[in-house]
Amino acid sequence: MSDDTGSFKMAWDAACDVESAILLVPHGYTFMIQSTIFTGPCQSGFILQIEGSLVPPDGPDSWPEHMSRHQWLVFYRINELTLQGGGLIDGRGEKWWDLPCKSHKGLNGTVIAGSCESPITMRFFMSSNLTFKGLKVKNSPQFHLRFDNCRNVHIESLSITAPALSPNTDGIHIENTNNVEIYNSVISNGDDCVSIGSGCYDVDVRNITCGPSHGISIGSLGNHNSRACVHNITVRDSLIKMSNNGVRIKTWQGGSGVVSGVRFENIHMDTVRNPIIIDQFYCLGRGCNNQTSAVFVFDVWYSKIKGTYDIRSPPMHFACSDSVPCANITLSDVELLPAVGEMVLDPFCWNAYGSLRTLTIPPVFCLLEGSSDETTLESRTDRCY
């Protein structure tokens, strides 16, 4: 396959200088592009119309040594860009997943640990007013889409697919990004369908079909004793199926900051392990030491969460920090039944303060009532807003 990087980059640069330009990837053609940075700012109204296919070099052995292995297609300082069409962005990740240094699941559910560089398929830095419509993205070596320091991102009718055991293949990851809408999309992969990192606020996720996957997550947050701030996140009107987790908040011990104003509403679970989970003891592997500081999780609402769960784990799991309790957790109209087997009658709570607006299935009696000195946002010296 010929290398189309130079021609594609020249076409991008030319279109970038023209108002309301359309850069077309025609149907029936496949273009191989090396790791490339597409820079702005561009003139307004730029449309990248993808009807054909874009592919990278086929695996690590074909990747040029002088090229970055951290990302494939990078978009930097772009304002007002629409990526749309019925075409395909194929990350060709199979050979990357099989690297012996790559952390992945082995036989009998064991985890083979390791780390190595592998590229994110599409990464956006310091960009704004981005729109995605109708594209198909598959088999990324690592994350499929990642947004860092972006604002005003609208994603509509996107399809993201990768095998259930493909390592670290998050569908959409956002970090330090705000005013995000992710609507009417289908995602199945080997990690989170959507993962929301530190510095994100005003995020609306709606009508997502997610799974098989690791669910929809806020986090992980607070790694390496970092400060994390996440606010005003809504996940609603969605289906999560055949997944290791449902809706999850995950933080490392030792972090600081606040997660607040989170709404999980009208979500159907189909054979999901851990449908509702807050895990403030998140740890990859072994050797994570107990620490006293933690990200404060406050004001989380679960409403109309219904469906079936895998009985290997409790349907509700609230594991909050020993020193920084979770607070203002609210459950309303939660009905979770076992997909197979007997009902798990003991949802797990640890240092979690909250209340029930309605009776739940299974019943929840383990949330703590009232508050402690640490369970109000005003009391937190490390609050973010």
C-alpha positions in Angstrom: 0.0 0.0 0.0 1.4 3.4 -1.0 2.1 6.2 1.5 -0.4 9.0 1.1 0.8 11.1 4.0 2.4 13.9 1.9 -0.6 14.3 -0.5 -3.1 14.2 2.3 -1.2 16.8 4.4 -0.9 19.1 1.4 -4.6 18.8 0.7 -5.3 19.6 4.4 -3.1 22.7 4.4 -4.7 24.0 1.2 -8.3 23.5 2.5 -7.4 25.0 5.9 -6.8 28.3 4.2 -10.2 28.4 2.5 -13.4 29.4 4.1 -16.1 26.7 4.1 -13.7 24.2 2.5 -14.6 20.5 2.1 -11.8 18.0 2.1 -13.2 14.7 0.7 -11.9 11.2 1.3 -13.8 9.5 -1.6 -15.8 6.3 -1.4 -14.0 3.2 -2.6 -10.5 4.4 -1.8 -8.2 3.6 1.1 -5.5 6.0 2.1 -2.5 5.0 4.3 -1.3 7.9 6.4 1.7 7.9 8.8 1.5 9.6 12.2 0.7 13.2 11.3 -0.2 16.5 13.1 -2.8 18.6 11.3 -2.5 22.1 12.6 -4.8 25.1 12.7 -6.2 27.6 13.0 -8.2 27.1 9.8 -10.8 29.2 8.2 -14.3 28.7 9.4 -16.7 26.0 8.2 -14.0 23.4 7.4 -15.5 20.0 6.7 -13.5 16.7 6.5 -15.8 14.5 4.6 -14.7 10.8 5.0 -16.5 8.4 2.6 -13.5 6.1 2.0 -11.1 4.6 4.5 -8.1 5.9 6.4 -5.5 3.5 7.8 -2.1 3.7 9.5 1.0 1.5 8.9 0.1 -2.1 9.7 1.5 -2.7 13.2 4.6 -1.8 15.2 7.0 -3.4 12.7 5.7 -1.2 9.9 5.8 2.0 12.0 8.7 4.3 11.1 11.2 4.5 14.0 11.3 8.3 13.8 7.5 8.6 14.1 5.7 9.1 17.4 4.1 5.9 18.7 1.8 7.8 21.1 -0.8 8.9 18.5 -1.7 8.5 14.9 -3.9 11.4 13.7 -3.4 14.5 15.7 -5.4 17.7 15.4 -3.9 20.8 17.0 -5.4 24.2 17.6 -8.4 23.6 15.3 -11.5 25.8 15.6 -14.8 24.9 13.9 -14.1 21.6 12.2 -16.7 19.0 11.2 -15.7 15.4 10.5 -18.5 13.5 8.9 -19.5 10.8 6.4 -20.1 7.1 6.1 -16.4 6.1 5.8 -14.1 4.2 8.1 -11.1 5.1 10.2 -9.4 1.8 10.9 -6.6 1.8 13.5 -5.3 -1.7 12.6 -4.6 -2.4 16.2 -4.4 -6.2 16.1 -0.6 -6.4 16.0 -0.3 -3.8 18.7 -2.6 -5.7 21.1 -0.4 -8.8 20.7 2.8 -7.2 21.8 4.3 -9.2 24.8 4.7 -6.0 26.8 1.0 -5.1 26.4 -1.2 -5.5 29.5 -4.0 -7.8 28.6 -6.1 -10.7 29.9 -4.6 -14.1 29.8 -5.9 -17.6 30.4 -8.4 -18.2 33.2 -9.0 -14.5 33.7 -5.4 -13.6 34.7 -4.0 -10.3 33.8 -0.6 -10.2 32.0 0.9 -6.9 33.2 3.1 -4.6 31.2 3.2 -1.4 29.3 4.4 -0.2 25.9 3.8 2.6 23.6 0.9 2.3 21.2 -0.9 5.0 19.3 -4.2 6.7 20.0 -6.2 6.7 16.7 -7.4 10.3 16.8 -6.3 13.0 19.3 -7.4 16.6 19.5 -5.4 19.2 21.4 -6.5 22.7 22.3 -9.3 22.7 19.8 -12.9 24.0 19.9 -16.2 23.8 18.1 -15.7 20.2 16.8 -18.5 18.1 15.3 -18.5 14.4 14.5 -21.3 12.9 12.5 -21.8 9.3 11.3 -18.3 8.1 11.2 -17.1 4.5 11.9 -13.9 4.0 13.9 -12.5 0.6 14.7 -9.7 -1.4 16.1 -7.6 1.3 17.6 -4.2 0.2 19.1 -5.2 2.3 22.2 -7.9 5.0 22.7 -10.1 5.5 19.7 -10.8 9.2 20.2 -9.1 11.5 22.8 -9.7 15.2 23.5 -7.4 17.3 25.6 -8.0 20.9 26.5 -10.9 21.2 24.1 -14.3 22.9 24.3 -17.6 22.7 22.5 -17.4 19.1 21.2 -20.5 17.5 19.6 -20.5 13.8 18.7 -23.5 12.3 16.9 -24.2 8.8 15.4 -20.7 7.5 15.8 -19.8 3.8 15.7 -16.7 2.6 17.6 -15.8 -1.1 17.6 -13.0 -3.3 18.9 -12.8 -6.8 20.4 -13.9 -7.2 24.0 -10.4 -8.3 25.0 -8.5 -5.6 23.2 -6.4 -3.8 25.9 -7.0 -0.1 26.7 -9.1 0.6 23.7 -11.4 3.3 25.3 -14.0 4.6 22.9 -14.0 8.3 23.7 -11.8 9.8 26.4 -11.9 13.5 27.4 -9.5 15.4 29.6 -9.7 19.1 30.6 -12.5 19.4 28.1 -15.9 21.1 28.6 -19.2 21.6 26.9 -19.3 18.1 25.4 -22.3 16.3 23.9 -22.0 12.6 23.0 -25.3 11.4 21.4 -26.9 8.5 19.6 -23.7 6.4 19.2 -22.8 2.7 19.4 -19.6 1.7 21.2 -18.1 -1.8 21.9 -14.5 -2.3 22.9 -12.1 -3.6 25.4 -12.2 -0.8 27.9 -14.5 2.1 28.8 -17.0 3.2 26.2 -16.7 6.8 27.4 -14.2 7.9 30.0 -14.2 11.3 31.6 -11.0 12.5 33.1 -9.9 15.4 35.3 -10.8 19.0 34.4 -14.0 18.1 32.6 -17.4 19.8 33.1 -20.7 20.3 31.4 -20.7 16.9 29.7 -23.9 15.3 28.4 -23.9 11.7 27.3 -27.2 10.5 25.8 -28.6 7.5 23.9 -25.5 5.4 23.9 -25.4 1.7 23.3 -22.4 0.5 25.2 -20.9 -3.0 25.3 -19.3 -5.4 25.5 -17.0 -3.0 27.3 -16.0 -1.7 30.8 -19.0 0.6 30.9 -19.1 4.4 31.1 -16.7 5.9 33.6 -15.7 9.1 35.4 -12.0 8.5 36.0 -9.7 7.2 36.9 -8.9 10.3 38.9 -6.2 11.3 41.4 -3.4 9.1 40.2 0.1 10.0 41.5 -1.4 12.2 44.2 -2.8 14.5 41.6 -5.7 17.0 41.9 -8.9 16.2 39.9 -11.9 18.4 39.3 -15.0 17.1 37.5 -18.4 18.8 37.6 -21.9 18.7 36.0 -21.8 15.3 34.2 -25.0 13.7 32.9 -25.3 10.2 31.4 -28.9 9.3 30.4 -31.2 7.3 28.2 -28.6 4.7 27.4 -28.1 0.9 27.3 -25.1 -0.9 28.8 -24.8 -4.6 28.0 -22.5 -7.5 28.6 -20.0 -5.3 30.4 -17.6 -5.5 33.3 -19.1 -2.3 34.8 -22.1 -0.1 34.2 -21.8 3.5 35.4 -18.6 4.0 37.4 -16.7 6.6 39.3 -13.1 5.5 40.0 -10.4 7.3 41.9 -7.0 6.5 43.3 -6.0 6.9 46.9 -3.8 9.9 47.6 -5.5 12.3 45.2 -7.4 15.5 45.9 -10.1 17.6 44.4 -13.9 17.1 43.8 -16.3 15.1 41.6 -19.7 16.8 42.0 -23.0 17.3 40.2 -23.2 13.8 38.5 -26.5 12.4 37.1 -27.0 8.9 35.9 -30.6 8.7 34.6 -32.7 6.2 32.7 -30.0 3.6 32.0 -30.9 0.0 31.1 -28.4 -2.7 32.2 -28.2 -6.0 30.4 -26.1 -8.7 32.1 -23.6 -6.1 33.6 -21.2 -6.8 36.4 -21.1 -3.9 38.8 -24.0 -1.9 37.3 -23.5 1.0 39.8 -20.1 1.4 41.3 -18.0 4.1 43.1 -14.5 2.8 43.7 -12.2 5.1 45.6 -9.6 2.3 46.0 -8.9 1.9 42.3 -5.6 0.2 41.7 -4.0 -1.5 38.7 -2.2 -4.5 39.8 -0.8 -4.8 43.3 1.2 -2.7 45.7 -1.1 0.4 46.1 -0.6 1.7 49.6 -3.3 3.1 51.8 -3.3 6.9 51.8 -5.4 9.4 53.8 -6.2 12.0 51.0 -8.8 11.3 48.3 -10.9 13.0 45.7 -14.2 14.1 47.3 -17.2 12.5 45.6 -20.3 14.6 46.2 -23.8 14.9 44.9 -24.3 11.8 42.7 -27.8 10.9 41.5 -28.9 7.5 40.2 -32.4 7.5 38.8 -34.2 4.8 36.7 -31.3 2.4 36.6 -32.9 -0.9 35.7 -32.1 -4.3 34.1 -30.0 -7.3 35.0 -26.6 -7.9 36.6 -23.9 -10.6 36.7 -24.1 -12.1 40.2 -20.3 -12.3 40.5 -20.4 -8.8 41.9 -22.9 -6.8 44.0 -25.3 -4.8 41.8 -24.4 -1.7 43.8 -20.9 -1.0 45.2 -20.1 2.2 47.0 -16.4 1.9 48.3 -15.5 5.4 49.5 -12.4 6.7 51.1 -11.8 6.0 54.8 -10.9 9.6 55.5 -13.0 11.4 52.8 -16.5 9.9 52.7 -18.7 10.1 49.6 -21.7 12.3 50.3 -25.1 13.2 49.0 -25.6 9.9 47.0 -29.2 9.6 45.9 -31.0 6.5 44.6 -34.4 6.7 43.0 -36.3 4.0 41.0 -33.4 1.5 40.9 -34.4 -2.0 39.9 -31.6 -4.5 39.3 -32.3 -8.3 39.0 -29.9 -11.2 38.4 -29.4 -12.2 34.8 -28.9 -15.8 36.1 -28.9 -17.2 39.6 -30.1 -15.9 43.0 -30.4 -12.2 43.9 -27.5 -10.6 45.7 -29.2 -9.2 48.7 -26.2 -7.2 50.1 -25.2 -4.1 48.1 -21.8 -3.0 49.3 -21.3 0.4 51.1 -18.2 1.7 52.8 -18.2 5.2 54.3 -20.9 6.4 51.9 -23.5 8.9 52.9 -26.8 9.1 51.0 -30.5 8.6 50.8 -33.2 6.7 49.0 -36.0 8.6 47.2 -37.8 5.3 46.5 -37.5 1.7 47.5 -34.8 -0.1 45.5 -34.4 -3.7 44.2 -32.3 -5.1 45.8 -33.0 -3.1 49.0 -30.2 -0.8 50.1 -29.8 -0.4 53.9 -26.0 0.4 54.0 -25.9 4.1 53.1 -25.0 6.2 56.1 -27.6 8.9 57.1 -26.8 12.5 58.0 -23.4 13.9 57.5 -20.0 14.2 59.0 -17.6 17.2 59.0 -16.1 16.1 55.7 -19.3 15.5 53.8 -20.3 19.0 52.7 -18.8 20.7 49.7 -18.3 23.9 51.7 -16.1 22.1 54.2 -13.6 20.9 51.6 -10.5 23.1 51.4 -9.6 21.4 48.1 -12.9 22.2 46.3 -12.6 23.1 42.7 -15.4 25.5 42.0 
